[in-house]
Amino acid sequence: MRASDLFVKCLEQEKIHYIFGVPGEENADLMLSLEGSDVQFVLCRHEQGAAFMAEAYGRLTGNPAGCLGTLGPGATNLITGVADANMDRAPMLVITGQGATTRQHKESHQVMDVVEMYAPVTKWSHAIVHPDNIPEVIRKAVRVSRTEKPGATHIELAEDIARREAATRPMAVRRFRRPGPDDKVADRAFELLRNASNPIILAGNGTIRKRASKQLRKLCDKTGIGVVSTFMAKGCVDLDADYCLYTIGLSSRDHATCAVEAADVIVTLGYDMVEYPPRLWNPHGDECIIHIDFLPAEIDANYNPDVELVGDLAHTLWMLNERFDAHGVPEYDLRAQTLARQNMRQDIVAYKRDEAEGAIKPQKVIYDLRQALGPSDILLSGVGAHKMWVARHYQCHEPNTCLIP
């Protein structure tokens, strides 16, 4: 079997449905192999746009899409979108062409060390050096991309490798189930919550992955504990829920931040320091923190959790729900959270009837957008001043309906 054909069959085996990109001469064999396959190629005007399209697909579905470019400038044009996907924890498979291996050892037109260039902005970057390695390389790239925390992986396929014959076949794909935390650790976390008077949940972007939002809503329906979300966790709870405290991450004295400061136990759920550094909400490093995430806590002087529940988020929340069902819900004093929600809600609806002449207030634009869009419609924000208005004033009913870089 031709190596490029094997490459595509491995993509099909991994359920990679789309590749976005701009092909070049060094991708020619791979492009021919894509014809008639189950992988749909989407031609883009620029490689950077292809990377951002693949990133959005990965964030919305939880499964990686491919983005493709040729050697040299094609690879460099992809890199901004690839770096963004990796920092935003979006699964992505980057595929770049390369000149023939017979000229890579010397100065040659557009030949550069793309694998090394991609290493800092991906979870894994590798060149295929033999056709028979293709199944293993693709299996690893896709698995690493999907594994928490998800991100971008990169494969380089040289033009002469793509034309050679391969003696191997695609590997079988076997899924694995992420374990939950130890029962004793879950008991410790539950005791902290049961003895707290004003606990709060800080939800990060991990909350909108792997079905965690459903279990989070059950927990909050049961306990009434309020949820503040980072920009990327919007929609993890419904904006109309009494326990929705909207978005944190703007002014250090915003309503949501004040609610966090008043809490005696902070549950960080799928929280990522990339989104909102702990020094902004735990400046003295003395807050009581329950860390719930797929991975142990990152080391930070302002983030030293009392308990770490490491494992699948949905399963961990289910474990806490089971404990509240068995032992009951204490009487929490959530007045500070109620006040924060009321004040934030007033800020959002204040521009409902704004009929001022002249320049339109950004808050009014965001309010009208929310009224015009349905619960499952998706708003995408770029970066700039408008990102701040979207982050604070645009709230969501469902996860992954507001994408903010």
Buried (B, 14 or more C-beta within 10 A) or exposed (E): BBBBBBBBBBBEBBEBBBBBBBBBEBBBBBBBBBEEBEBEBBEBEEBBBBBBBBBBBBBBBBBBBBBBBBBBBBBBBBBBBBBBBBBBBBBBBBBBBBBBEEBBEEEBEBBBEBBEBBBEBBBBBBBBEEBBBBBBBBBBBBBBBBBBBBBBBBBBBBBBBBBBEBEBEBBEEEEEEBEBBEEEBBEBBBEBBBEBEBBBBBBBBBBBBBBBBEBBBBBBEEBBBBBBBBBBBBBBBBBEBBBBBBBBBBEEEBBBBBBBBBBBBBBBBBBBBBBBEBBEBBEEEEBBBBBBBBEEBEEEEBBBBBBBBBBBBBBBBBBBBEBBEEEEEBEBEBEBBBBBBEBBBEBBEBBEEEEEEEEEBBBBBBBBBBEEBEEEBBBEBEEEEEBBBBBBBBBBBBBBBBBBB
